Amino acid sequence: MQFLAIYLYATAVGFVAAGVLASFVQLVSGQPMRFGIEPDSILASLGGVVLRVLAGPAILMRNAWWGLRLKGRPKVWFGVSAAIAAAWSLISGALLLDLILNL
């Protein structure tokens, strides 16, 4: 039972970090983050990849919600997207917690 609480905590940390990062990028740029990468420069492209890796669960869930409500996609796709976003959040949350604890 204790491991489940740790997994849920790491998942929440990952998803909150993704949401904060995606919201910050939207605040600065004026448009929501997307998975596509614009070819500006090598450094900007690498930074975009890092941003999208960390903000991926928020982008994925925003797109899944949009597809469910506006496009009328089946609910099973939303469930699959939520499961992928949860696993992604667990991995990124564990990485962030490990970085924070080891600093």
C-alpha positions as protocol buffer text, in pm:
chain_id: "A"
residue {
  index: 1
  type: MET
  ca { x: 0 y: 0 z: 0 }
}
residue {
  index: 2
  type: GLN
  ca { x: 291 y: 231 z: 72 }
}
residue {
  index: 3
  type: PHE
  ca { x: 432 y: 176 z: -278 }
}
residue {
  index: 4
  type: LEU
  ca { x: 100 y: 276 z: -430 }
}
residue {
  index: 5
  type: ALA
  ca { x: 109 y: 607 z: -242 }
}
residue {
  index: 6
  type: ILE
  ca { x: 465 y: 670 z: -363 }
}
residue {
  index: 7
  type: TYR
  ca { x: 366 y: 592 z: -723 }
}
residue {
  index: 8
  type: LEU
  ca { x: 63 y: 820 z: -702 }
}
residue {
  index: 9
  type: TYR
  ca { x: 275 y: 1098 z: -551 }
}
residue {
  index: 10
  type: ALA
  ca { x: 538 y: 1069 z: -826 }
}
residue {
  index: 11
  type: THR
  ca { x: 263 y: 1066 z: -1090 }
}
residue {
  index: 12
  type: ALA
  ca { x: 107 y: 1378 z: -942 }
}
residue {
  index: 13
  type: VAL
  ca { x: 445 y: 1554 z: -930 }
}
residue {
  index: 14
  type: GLY
  ca { x: 507 y: 1469 z: -1295 }
}
residue {
  index: 15
  type: PHE
  ca { x: 163 y: 1580 z: -1411 }
}
residue {
  index: 16
  type: VAL
  ca { x: 172 y: 1905 z: -1211 }
}
residue {
  index: 17
  type: ALA
  ca { x: 519 y: 1984 z: -1347 }
}
residue {
  index: 18
  type: ALA
  ca { x: 394 y: 1916 z: -1700 }
}
residue {
  index: 19
  type: GLY
  ca { x: 92 y: 2140 z: -1651 }
}
residue {
  index: 20
  type: VAL
  ca { x: 293 y: 2424 z: -1501 }
}
residue {
  index: 21
  type: LEU
  ca { x: 549 y: 2406 z: -1780 }
}
residue {
  index: 22
  type: ALA
  ca { x: 285 y: 2391 z: -2055 }
}
residue {
  index: 23
  type: SER
  ca { x: 95 y: 2682 z: -1899 }
}
residue {
  index: 24
  type: PHE
  ca { x: 413 y: 2888 z: -1867 }
}
residue {
  index: 25
  type: VAL
  ca { x: 500 y: 2832 z: -2233 }
}
residue {
  index: 26
  type: GLN
  ca { x: 146 y: 2928 z: -2331 }
}
residue {
  index: 27
  type: LEU
  ca { x: 171 y: 3242 z: -2117 }
}
residue {
  index: 28
  type: VAL
  ca { x: 500 y: 3345 z: -2277 }
}
residue {
  index: 29
  type: SER
  ca { x: 424 y: 3251 z: -2638 }
}
residue {
  index: 30
  type: GLY
  ca { x: 50 y: 3316 z: -2647 }
}
residue {
  index: 31
  type: GLN
  ca { x: -32 y: 2977 z: -2798 }
}
residue {
  index: 32
  type: PRO
  ca { x: -62 y: 2628 z: -2649 }
}
residue {
  index: 33
  type: MET
  ca { x: 222 y: 2379 z: -2681 }
}
residue {
  index: 34
  type: ARG
  ca { x: 200 y: 2123 z: -2957 }
}
residue {
  index: 35
  type: PHE
  ca { x: 401 y: 1811 z: -3034 }
}
residue {
  index: 36
  type: GLY
  ca { x: 530 y: 1955 z: -3362 }
}
residue {
  index: 37
  type: ILE
  ca { x: 877 y: 2109 z: -3366 }
}
residue {
  index: 38
  type: GLU
  ca { x: 953 y: 2414 z: -3576 }
}
residue {
  index: 39
  type: PRO
  ca { x: 1301 y: 2404 z: -3733 }
}
residue {
  index: 40
  type: ASP
  ca { x: 1453 y: 2727 z: -3604 }
}
residue {
  index: 41
  type: SER
  ca { x: 1802 y: 2648 z: -3486 }
}
residue {
  index: 42
  type: ILE
  ca { x: 1965 y: 2340 z: -3340 }
}
residue {
  index: 43
  type: LEU
  ca { x: 1965 y: 2483 z: -2988 }
}
residue {
  index: 44
  type: ALA
  ca { x: 1601 y: 2592 z: -3012 }
}
residue {
  index: 45
  type: SER
  ca { x: 1502 y: 2252 z: -3147 }
}
residue {
  index: 46
  type: LEU
  ca { x: 1682 y: 2070 z: -2864 }
}
residue {
  index: 47
  type: GLY
  ca { x: 1518 y: 2299 z: -2609 }
}
residue {
  index: 48
  type: GLY
  ca { x: 1182 y: 2231 z: -2771 }
}
residue {
  index: 49
  type: VAL
  ca { x: 1236 y: 1858 z: -2743 }
}
residue {
  index: 50
  type: VAL
  ca { x: 1322 y: 1887 z: -2372 }
}
residue {
  index: 51
  type: LEU
  ca { x: 1016 y: 2107 z: -2313 }
}
residue {
  index: 52
  type: ARG
  ca { x: 789 y: 1864 z: -2494 }
}
residue {
  index: 53
  type: VAL
  ca { x: 929 y: 1564 z: -2307 }
}
residue {
  index: 54
  type: LEU
  ca { x: 857 y: 1727 z: -1972 }
}
residue {
  index: 55
  type: ALA
  ca { x: 523 y: 1884 z: -2074 }
}
residue {
  index: 56
  type: GLY
  ca { x: 407 y: 1584 z: -2277 }
}
residue {
  index: 57
  type: PRO
  ca { x: 142 y: 1451 z: -2037 }
}
residue {
  index: 58
  type: ALA
  ca { x: -34 y: 1788 z: -2025 }
}
residue {
  index: 59
  type: ILE
  ca { x: -24 y: 1822 z: -2404 }
}
residue {
  index: 60
  type: LEU
  ca { x: -151 y: 1467 z: -2448 }
}
residue {
  index: 61
  type: MET
  ca { x: -440 y: 1512 z: -2204 }
}
residue {
  index: 62
  type: ARG
  ca { x: -537 y: 1848 z: -2354 }
}
residue {
  index: 63
  type: ASN
  ca { x: -552 y: 1688 z: -2699 }
}
residue {
  index: 64
  type: ALA
  ca { x: -743 y: 1386 z: -2566 }
}
residue {
  index: 65
  type: TRP
  ca { x: -1000 y: 1607 z: -2393 }
}
residue {
  index: 66
  type: TRP
  ca { x: -1036 y: 1816 z: -2707 }
}
residue {
  index: 67
  type: GLY
  ca { x: -1087 y: 1502 z: -2915 }
}
residue {
  index: 68
  type: LEU
  ca { x: -1346 y: 1364 z: -2675 }
}
residue {
  index: 69
  type: ARG
  ca { x: -1554 y: 1680 z: -2646 }
}
residue {
  index: 70
  type: LEU
  ca { x: -1523 y: 1855 z: -2981 }
}
residue {
  index: 71
  type: LYS
  ca { x: -1444 y: 1575 z: -3225 }
}
residue {
  index: 72
  type: GLY
  ca { x: -1668 y: 1313 z: -3063 }
}
residue {
  index: 73
  type: ARG
  ca { x: -1403 y: 1042 z: -3047 }
}
residue {
  index: 74
  type: PRO
  ca { x: -1484 y: 725 z: -2851 }
}
residue {
  index: 75
  type: LYS
  ca { x: -1424 y: 730 z: -2477 }
}
residue {
  index: 76
  type: VAL
  ca { x: -1183 y: 439 z: -2504 }
}
residue {
  index: 77
  type: TRP
  ca { x: -933 y: 669 z: -2678 }
}
residue {
  index: 78
  type: PHE
  ca { x: -955 y: 909 z: -2389 }
}
residue {
  index: 79
  type: GLY
  ca { x: -889 y: 622 z: -2149 }
}
residue {
  index: 80
  type: VAL
  ca { x: -589 y: 502 z: -2348 }
}
residue {
  index: 81
  type: SER
  ca { x: -453 y: 858 z: -2364 }
}
residue {
  index: 82
  type: ALA
  ca { x: -504 y: 898 z: -1990 }
}
residue {
  index: 83
  type: ALA
  ca { x: -316 y: 573 z: -1923 }
}
residue {
  index: 84
  type: ILE
  ca { x: -26 y: 683 z: -2144 }
}
residue {
  index: 85
  type: ALA
  ca { x: -20 y: 1026 z: -1978 }
}
residue {
  index: 86
  type: ALA
  ca { x: -24 y: 864 z: -1633 }
}
residue {
  index: 87
  type: ALA
  ca { x: 269 y: 638 z: -1717 }
}
residue {
  index: 88
  type: TRP
  ca { x: 456 y: 931 z: -1872 }
}
residue {
  index: 89
  type: SER
  ca { x: 385 y: 1143 z: -1563 }
}
residue {
  index: 90
  type: LEU
  ca { x: 509 y: 864 z: -1335 }
}
residue {
  index: 91
  type: ILE
  ca { x: 839 y: 845 z: -1522 }
}
residue {
  index: 92
  type: SER
  ca { x: 893 y: 1221 z: -1540 }
}
residue {
  index: 93
  type: GLY
  ca { x: 780 y: 1266 z: -1179 }
}
residue {
  index: 94
  type: ALA
  ca { x: 1022 y: 1000 z: -1059 }
}
residue {
  index: 95
  type: LEU
  ca { x: 1298 y: 1170 z: -1257 }
}
residue {
  index: 96
  type: LEU
  ca { x: 1215 y: 1512 z: -1111 }
}
residue {
  index: 97
  type: LEU
  ca { x: 1193 y: 1378 z: -756 }
}
residue {
  index: 98
  type: ASP
  ca { x: 1526 y: 1200 z: -798 }
}
residue {
  index: 99
  type: LEU
  ca { x: 1685 y: 1520 z: -925 }
}
residue {
  index: 100
  type: ILE
  ca { x: 1541 y: 1722 z: -637 }
}
residue {
  index: 101
  type: LEU
  ca { x: 1643 y: 1470 z: -371 }
}
residue {
  index: 102
  type: ASN
  ca { x: 1997 y: 1437 z: -503 }
}
residue {
  index: 103
  type: LEU
  ca { x: 2071 y: 1809 z: -529 }
}
